[in-house]
Amino acid sequence: MDGMAHATEDSLIPVASYARTSQDTPQGDARGVRHQHRINERRAREHGCVVVATYTDNARNATKDDRERPGFDHLLADLHRGHAFTAGPLRGVVAVADDRLYRRPEDLVRFMAALTSAPGRVYVDRDGMRDPYSKACLLQGVDSLQEALAEGKMRSRRLQDWHWSRAMDGLPHSGPRPFGWQEDRQTLHAVESELVRKAIEHRVTGGSMGHVAREWDALGVTGTRGGRPNPQTVTQIITAPRVYGFRANRGELLIDPDAGKPLIGAWQAIVTPERWVEVCSTFSAGSLYMHRGPLSPRLTDRKAGPKYLVSGFLRCGECDQLMGGGKSSRSRKSPYNYMCASGRGCGRCAISGPLVEEAVEMLLFPTDGQGRVRLPEPMRQRWLSGEMEFEEKRKVIASVFTHLVIRPGKKGCGIWDHSRVVPVWKWADRVEAAGPAA
C-alpha cells in the first residue's frame, strides 16, 4: 500500500470515526450511531490506528440529494484541511461500511477527493485497512455504491407500494396528524375543523388567505408541527382532498376502480365533496395541494423552486422570521429586494438583493483568503467566473451557513452596508466567533 500511513511502535495513525443512521430509535437515544462509533474504535485499534475525532449524522438519509448531512460535510472539510480543530492531524477514516459514508455517486466522488487530498491517508472498514489511492479500493467503492443504489430503489418501491395500498383501502396517511383531525386521523378536531370550514367559506366568498393566516395567528393557532400559519400553508390545508373526504396519493386523486369515482377515505370530512371544485377554482393553477411538491405534476410551465439565490436563508434581525425575495421598481441598482413580510413577520426590514449576494460572496471567498472557511480553489474560480449553476451555488451556501441575519438598515443611507449581513455558520463551535461581512 504505497503512500499509505503506517503505525510505528511509538505512535498510532490518527483517524476520524464516522457514523450514520437513516432513522433513530423510537426512544430517540441515538443508540445506532453510538454502536457504530464503538465498533469503529475497536477496528481502528486492531489496525494500528486511534480515533481522534468523531463525526455523526443521526437519523440522516444519504440517498436523497436534498437531505443535509452536516457531519459528513464537516468530515470532508477537515480531511481537506488535514486537521481536526481540537484533535490535531487527521490521516484517515474508519466506518463500519461504505454505505454509511455514501449512497450516491456524488458523495463517493467527494469522499475520495477529500480522503486522498494529501498523501499518507488510510481507510478502515469491516474488511480491514484499505489503500484509498489504489484502483482496487476505488473499484470496491463503486461496487458498494451500486449495491446501495439497488437496495435504495428496492426499498423505495416497497414503500411506495405500501402507501398506495393503504390509500386504496381508504386509510389515512401514516405521517404527522393532519390539521383538523384528532390523533387517530379519522375523528374531527372540534376547534381546528371549524377553523378550516370557516376558511373555506371565506375563500369561496372572495376572501384572502393572508387574512385567514393573520386571524389564525392572532388566535394562537399553530400547525400540527408547531409552525405559525401563513397564506401558503392555509391554502394547502383548505385545498387538500382529505378535507372533502377524498383520498389522494403522490399528488394524484385516487379513483375507485369499481365505481369509477374518486375514492372516499375512512375518516370524517369537514365539508361536502362538491365544495372542493368550488374552492380550487378560486386559486391559480400550480398553487393547489394536488400540484405541490417535487413528486406532484404542476398545471403550469413555471418551474418550481426559489427565484433568488439566498431565498430561504435570510432571517429578519427584528423578528427572526424568514425573509422573501421580490422585484423592486424603485432602484436600478437593486432590481429585487429581500423583505420581511408583514403579517408573517414585522414588515420593517428590507435589503437590496444584489447587496446580500455580494456580501455572501465576500464571506465565502474573501479577497485576502483569511475568511472563516476555506473552500476549494476550483469552487471559487467556478463561482466567480459564472460557470457555477444557480442550484449548485445554493448547495454551497447551505453547506456553509445555517442562515444569515439581516440587520435593520438606516433610513436615507445611500451606500451599501455589507455589515448588515451577519452569517450564522454551521459548526459554529468549530469556527471562531463570526462577525458581519467585511
N, C-alpha and C positions, 0 to 999 in steps of 0.2 A: 504494500500500500504506500507507494512513493508519495511524498509530500504530506503525508498524514502526521499528526502529532503522536508522540509515543510517551507513555508514562515511564518515569525513572523510579529508582528505589527511593529517591528523596521527595518526589513530587507526583501528584496525580493530575490528570488532564481536567481542567475546569470546564464543565459543560452546563447547558441550560436544560431544565426539565420542562416539557410542555405537556399539558393535559387538557382534554376537551370532551364534553359530553353534549349530545343533542338535546337531552331533557334531564332535568334534575329529578331527584326522588320526590315522592308525594310529600315527604316531610320537609323538603327544601333544605336538606343538610349538606348538600354538595359532596355526598359520600363517594360518588363515582370518580370525580376528579382527584379526591384525596387518595383513593386506592391507586389510581394511575401514577401519581407522584411517588407513592411508596414503592411501587414496582420499578419505576424509573431509577430511584435511588439505589435499589438493590442491583439492578443491571449495570448501573454506572460503576459501582464498586467491583463487580465481577470482571469488568473490562478495563480496570486501571483508571477510572475517571471519578470525579467527585462533582456532585450537583452544587453549584454556587448560586444559582438563581432559578426561580420557578415562574412560569407563565401559564395562566389558566383562563380558559373560556368555558365557564359552566353554563349549561343549557343554551349553547350556541350552535345553530345549524351551519354546516360548512358546505352544503350542496347548492344553496341558492345564492345568487350574486348580490342580492340586496340585503344580506344579513351581515351585520358588522361583527368582527372578531377582534376586539381591542388587544387581547392577549397575544394573538398571532401577529398582529401588526407591530406590537411592541417588541416581540421577539425578533422579527426581521430587522427592525430599526437598530436594535442592539447588536445583531450579527454584522450588519453593515458597518457599524461603529467599532465592532470588535471588543466591546466593553459594556458591562452592566454597571450602572451608575454607582451602586453601593457594594457590588460583589466583586468588582475587578474584571480582568480579562475573561472573554469567552472564547473557547476553542472548539466548541461542538454542541450538539443537541442530542438529547435522549428522549424517546417517546415509545409508548407501548406498541404502536403500529403506525404505518404510513397514513392510514385514513383518519387518524386523529389530527394530523397536520394538514392534509389536503384531500379534497374530494372533487376538485375542479382543475382543469389543465392550467388555468391562470395561476392558481395557488402553488402548483408544483413548480412552475417556472420561477415564481417569486421566491419560493423557499430555497430552491437550488442556487439561484443567483446570490441570495443573501449568505447562504452557508459557505459557498465557495468564493466569496468576495475577497478572501485573504487565504494564503497558503497555510497548511498545517491544521486543517479542521477535520473533525470526525463526526460520524453519525452512528448512534447506537439504538437498535430496536430489538425486537424479540429474537431475531436471528443473530444477534451479536454486533460487533463493530464493523461498519461498512465504510469503504473509501468513497466519499462523495465526488471525487474527481475522476473516478473510473467510469468507463462505458457500461460495465456490468451493473453498477449502482443506479445509473440513470435508467437503464432498461428495466431494472427491478421496480423502480419508482413508477415507470409508465405502466407496467403490468398491474401494480397495486391500484393505480388510478383507474384503469379500465374495469377492474373488479368493483371498485367503489361506485363508478358510474352505473354499471349494470345493476348493482344492488339498489342504488338510489332510485333508478327508473322503476324497478320491480316494486319497491315499497310505495312509490308514488301512485302507481297504477292500482295497487291493492287498496290504498287509502281512498283514492277517487271512487273506486267501485263500491267501497263500503259506504261512503257518504251518499252516493247515488241510490244505492239500495234502500238506505234509511229514508231518503227523500221520497222514493216511490211508494213506501209504506205510509207516507203522510206524517212521518215522525219529525219533530223539531230538530234543528241542528244541535250539535254537541258542543258548540263553543260557549262563550260567555252568555249570561242571561240577556235576552233582548229587552230593550226598553219597552215597558208597557205590560210585561208579564212577570209572574212570580218565578221563583227558582225552578219550579217544575216545568217552566217554559210552555205551559198549556193554560194555566189559570190566569185570568187578567189581574194586573195590579190595579187596585181601585183608583189610586191617585194618578199614576203615570198614564194609564189607558185613557182617562178622562182628558188629560192634557193633550194627548195625541188626537183624540176625537175633535177637540176644540180647535187644534191647529189645522186639521183638515178642513173644517168648516170655514175657518178664517181664510185659508188659501183659496178655496173654491169661490168665495165672495170677493176675491181680488186683493187679499191681504199679502203682506211681505213676510218672508222667512226671517228677515232681520228683526222685525217687530216681535215675532214669536220667540226668537232666541233671547232678546233682551228681557222679555217678560218672564221667561223661564229662569233666566239668570237672577233676576230680581227676587224671585220666589225661592232661590237657593237650590234649584233643581240641577242635578248633575247626571251624567251618563252612568251606565252600569259599571264603567271602569273608573269613574270619578272625574271625568273631564267636564269642563264647562260647556254649555250649549252654544253653538254658533249656527249661522244660516245653513252651512253645508251639512252639518250633522242632522239638523232638523229636517232638511229636505230628504236626506237618506232615510230617516225614520218614517216619514209620512208617505213615502212612495214605495216602501218595502212591501212586496206582495203578501207577506205573512199578516200584515195589518188587516188585510181584507179576506184572509182565510186561505190564500193561495200558497202553494209550495214551489219554491224555486231552488235551483242547484247550479252553481258555477255560472251565474248570470243569465240563466235561461228559465223561463216559466215551464214547469213540467206539465205534460198533458196525460190525462188518464187514457191508456190505450184502448180500454173498452168503451168508455163514454165519448172519447174524442173531445173532452172539455178540460179546462185547467184542473189540475189535481188539488183537492181540498185537504188541508192539513188537519191533524188531530189536535187542534187547540181552539180556543175561543177567539173569534175575530172581533176586532174593535168596531169596524163599520162594515157595511154590506159590500160584496164584490163589485157591484155596479159603480160604486164611488171611486174605485181605483182608476178607471179610464178617465173619469172626470178630473181627478186630481192631477194625473200625469199630463193631461193636455195643457195644464197651466204652466208647465216648465219647458224650457228649450231642450231640443234634442241633445243628448250627451250628458245631461246633468242628473239623470234619474238613477235610482238604485240599481235598476236592471242593466244599466250601461256604465257601471263604475268599476274601477279596478283593472289590473293587468290581465286578468283572465276573462274579462267580460267584453263582448263586442260593443263598439260605440256607434251611435247613429250619425255622427258627423265625420268629416275628414280631418278634423282638428286632432293633432297628436297630443295624447295625454302626457302630462308631466310639467315641471316648472319651466317658466319662460325666462327667468332671470337667474344669474349664476349663483347667488347666495340666498335664494329663496329657501326658507325653512331653517336657515342657520342663524338668523338675526333675532335678538330679543330686545325689547324696549328697556332702556335704562330707567324709566319711570315706574312701569307696572310689571315688567318681566314677561309681557305677552309676546308671542311671535309677531314679527313684522312682515307684511306682504309687499310685493312689488306692483307698481302701476305706472302708466305713462304720465308724462308731465308736459304741459304745453307752455309753461312759463319760462323755461330756460333752455337755450340751445346747448349749453354745457352739460345739462342734466336732462336728457330726453326721457328718463324714467327715474322714479324715486322709490325708496323703501319706506313704508309708513306703518305706524301703529294705528290700526283701525278703531274708530270709536264704536262703542257697543261691545266689541270683544275685548278691547283694551282701553287705554286712557285717551287715545287720539291726539296726544300732544307732542309726539316725537316723529320726525321725518328726516330723511337724509338722502343726499344725491346718490343714485345708483352707481355711476362711474366712480365717485369718490370712495365708496365702500369697497368696490372691486379693486381699485388701485391700492387701497390700504391692505387688503388681503394679500395681494401680490407682493407687497413690500414685506409683509410678515413671513410669507413662505420663502421668498427669495430676496433677502436683504442685500443691498449693493456691497456692503462691507464683508459679507459672508459670516457675520457674527450673530446670527439670529438664534432664536430659542430652539429651532430644529434645523437639521441639515439634511435636505432632500438630495437625492442623486442628481449629479450634474446633467445627465441626459434628460431627466424630467424637467429641469429648469430651462434647458435650451428649447425643448418642445413647447413648453408653456409660453415662453417669451416670444418665440418665433411664430406663434399662431397655429402650429401643427396639431396641438392637442385639442381634441374634440370637447364639446360642452359637457357631456356626461362624464368623461374622464376627469375633467377639471373638478367637477362636483365630488367625485370619489376621492380625489386628492385632498380637497377641503375637509371632507368628512373624516378622513383618516388622521387629520392633524388637530382639528378643533372640535370641542364638544358643542360650542356655539360661540357667537360673538355678540357682545353687549354694545348697544348704540347709546352713547351719552347724549342728553339733550343739547341742542345747538343754541347759539346766541343769536337773538333776533337782529337782523340787519348786518350780520357778518358776511362780507363779500368774498372771503377767501376760504379755501378748502382746509379743514382742520382734521387731519388724519388721526389725531389723538382721541377723537370721538369714538373710534372703533377699538373696542377693548376685547382682546381674544380670551377665551376660556379654553386652555389647551387640554388635550387628552393626556392622561397620565401626568397630571399636574404635580403629583408627589415625586415624580422623577425629573421634573423640569424646574429650574429656578423660577421664582415668582415672576409672572409675566406682567409687563406694563402695556400701555397703549401702543398703537402703531407709531413708528417714528415719523 
